Amino acid sequence: MSNVDKLTKKLQVLLSEEEVFILNRIILNDALENQERPISISAFIRELIRKEIESRPDEAKTWSSDRINQLKSKK
């Protein structure tokens, strides 16, 4: 996914107040370390998701009806 792709879908994430506080501190410390402006929590989480997607093997990113059938047969 390139940075010019249109962002059209929204995801909702529920966090505790403590998690939001820690997340803000991480973002602020990263900005201070890199001498940049802090990014938004949304941008931070978006980047986490993108990194996770990139780290997964290609087979995890494709649809396989065989794998779905295997899952159904385990019931």
Secondary structure, DSSP 8 states (H G I E B T S, - for coil): --TTS-----------HHHHHHHHHHHHHHHHHHTS----HHHHHHHHHHHHHHHS-GGGGS--HHHHHHHHHT-
